[in-house]
Amino acid sequence: MTQSPAPSPVDGVEPAARASGLTKLYGAGEAAVRALDHVSVDFLRGEFTAVMGPSGSGKSTLMHCLAALDTVTEGDVVIGGTSLAGMSDKALTTLRRDQVGFVFQSFNLVPTLTARENILLPLAIAGREPDETWYDTVITAVGLADRLDHRPAELSGGQQQRVASARALVSRPSIVFADEPTGNLDSVASAEVLSFLRRSVDEFDQTVVMVTHDPLAAAYTDRVIFLADGRVVDELRHPTSDSVLARMAAIQSEAMSAPPAAPEG
């Protein structure tokens, strides 16, 4: 399978994040696993992008490298105009805190804190006061104004994920990464969370990159990037669940019909 060219940026729109020639190896020598293989891709400001691919395709590794949660073997990542290459651990921590938001499948809420305290936790750690106008906007959008004094155990799964989504947005990051954010939710709660992420892009001009395996979730996005064997192999704009399913089937068929790679050496 050949790697598709890097998606072209839209004229006049600067990327919120850029991967340039990303390669990620785990292990060394003959036992090394190439999780990413020279991946180059832009994620534009104000867009909702899904990253999809079969298990082991590299989609979670790509997100972790983009979000400065993992280091790369080769290549570079740029977030909000800042190159991550050569940054110190302290500088990376500051960048993750100030410019990157995270939404995880497991919610990652602190059980002893209220919803309000969980949402404001990143700002509290940074010693920053919230922008009250923005905070109120996020709380209204997430639809949890009457649940802010409740702890996670008193909230449904969908409500907990909306708290996590609000926490990711409250610091107004350059980009939000969501790793299977609906993986633990039923269809109704999934729709609530995806609708909120969609609104955050449309109404607040946020940038969201979501790893998902669900074509229904991908249909909420502006663009889908498909990975296979650590490479970008296709992209789809204005996706529907049917078009995503068809494209995934085509990629799977191509992978199964491709001749085996010749042994190295």
N, C-alpha and C positions, 0 to 999 in steps of 0.2 A: 504494500500500500504506500503510495507516495504522499508526501506532506503537501497540503494545500498552501498557497502563499498566504502571508499574513494579511488579515482583513484590512482594507484601506480605511483610514479615518475619514469622517465626513468633513467637507471643506469648512474651515473656520471653527471647528470644534476641537479643543485640546483634550487629549485623553486624561482621565483621572488616574489611570494606571497603565503602565506599559511594560510588557515582557519582551525582552530582546535576546533571542538565542538561548533561552533557558534550557540548561541541561542539569538533571539531578540524578546522581548515582548513589545507590545505597550499597555499602560493602565495597570490596576491592578485589582486583584480579579476576579470575574466572568466575568467582561467585558474585560479582557485581551485578546489581539490578539497575537498569536504566529506566527510571520512573518518568523522566521527561527527556525528550530528545530534540533539542534545538527549537523550542517553542517560541514563536514571536507573535504577539497579539496585543492589540490596543483595546482598552475599555473606556468608552467615551463618557464624558460628563453628562449627567442627566439621562442616562440610559439604564435600563434594567436588562441584564444579560444572564442567561442560564448557561452553565457549563455541564455538558452531558457526555456520557460514554459508558462502555461496559465496565464491570468491575476490573480494577487493575489498569485502567486506561490512563491514569495520572491526573484525574480531575481534582481530587482532594489535595494531592501534592502541589499542583499548580496553584490552588487557592492559598495553601499554607505558605508557599514561597512568595506569592504576591503580597500577602498580608504580613510579611516579615516574621512569621511564626517558624519558618525553616529557612536554612541557608541554601544557596544554589551551588552546584559544582562549577558551572560555567554560565556566562551571560549576566544580564543585569535586569533589575526591576526599578522602575521609576514610579513613585507615588506622589501625586500633587506637585510634580516638577522636581522632586528630590530623588536622586539616585541612591539606592541602598548599598551599592558596591563600596566596600571598605568602611562602612559606618561602624562605630563602636557599639557595644551592647547597650550602653547608656543612651546613646543617640537613637538606637532602634526602639528602645523602650519608650522614649519620648515620642517618637513618630507614631508608634502603635497607639499610644494614649491620646494623642492630639489629632491625628489625621485618619485613623482607621476605626470603623465600628465593626462589631462581630455579633452574629446571631448563630447560635449553635443548635443542633438537633436536641441536645439534652437540656436546653434552657440556661443552665449554669447560673441559676439564681441563688443568692445566699438565703438559706431557709429561715434564719433568725431575724431577717430584715423585712420591713414592709415593702409593698410594691413601690411606693414613693422612694424609699431609701435605696432599693435596688436600682431604680432608674437613675438616681443621682449619684450612685456609687463612683463611677469613673471620674466625675467632677470633684467629688469629695477627696478621692485619692490624689488628684492633681492639685488640690488646694484652690479650686476655682469655684466661684459662685455661678449658679445657672443664670442664663438669660431668661428672665421670667416670661417675657413675651413668647419666646421660642418654646420654652417648657410648656406653657399653656397650649400652644399650637399642637405640639406633639401629643400631649395628654388628650386633647380633644379628638385628634385624628385616631388615636389608638382606642378610644372609646372606653376608658377605664377610670374616668373621674370619680366614680362612686366606689371604686375598689382599691384606692391608693393606700388605705390603712390596713389592708389585708396582707397576711403573709402568704408565701407561695403555696403552702399546704391548704389554704382556704380558697385557692383559685383553681379553675379548670385548666386543662392542658393548653387550650387555646389562649386563655387569659394569661397564663404564664409566658407563653411565647410572645404575646403582644407586649408584655412588660419587658421581655428581653429585647424586642425590636425597638421599643421606645428608648431603652438604655443605650442601644447602639446609635440612635439618632440624636440624643440630647446634647452631645458635644459638637454637633454639626461637623462630622468628619468629612474628609475629601471623598471617601468611598466606604461602603458597607459591604462586608463579605458575609454571606449566609450559607452555612454548610448543612444541607438537607434540613431546612428549618421546619418542614412539615412532616418529617419522617416519623415522629411519634404522635401525630395528631389524626383524628378522624376527618372525614371529608368536610364537615361543617367548619370545624376549627381551622383546617387547612385553608379553606376559602377566606376566613377572617384574616389570617396572617398574610396570605398572598395579596389580598385586597389592600391591606395596609402598606405593604411594601410597594405595591403598584402606585398607591396614592403618594407615598413619600417621593417617588420619582416624578410623577405628573404635577403635583402641587408644590413640592418643596425643592424641586430640582436636585434631589439626591442622586447618587450613583450607586447601584446595587449590583453585585455579582453573586449569583446563587448557584451552588452545586446541587444538582438534583438528578434523580433517575426517573422522575414522574413527568410524562408528557402533558398531563393536565396542569401541573405547576409551571412547566415551561411555557404554556400558552399564555400566561400572564405577562411574559417578558416581551421586550422589543427585538431580541436577537438571541439565537442559540449558537453556541460554539460546541462542536463535536470533537472529542478526542478519541484516539485509538492508539494503543501501543506507545503512549507518551508523546503523540504528535497531534497537532491540529489537522484534521482531515476534511472538515467541512464547516460551513456556517449557514444559518437560515435566519432571514429577517421576517418580521411580522408572523411569527409561528402560530399555528393552531395545533391542537393535540393530534389531529389526523396527519398533518404535514410532518410533525416531529416523529410520529410513529413510522411513517413511510421512509423518512430519511434514515432513522436508526436501523430499519430493516435493510435498507440498501447498503449501509455501512457494514452491517453484520454479514450480508451476503458477499460483499467484496472481500472481507477479511477471510471468509471461509474458502473462497475460490482462489485466493492468492497463493502462488507457489511458495513452498517453504524457503526461508532465507538460506543462502549458501553459508556453510561454516566459515568462520574467520580463520585467517592464517592459511 
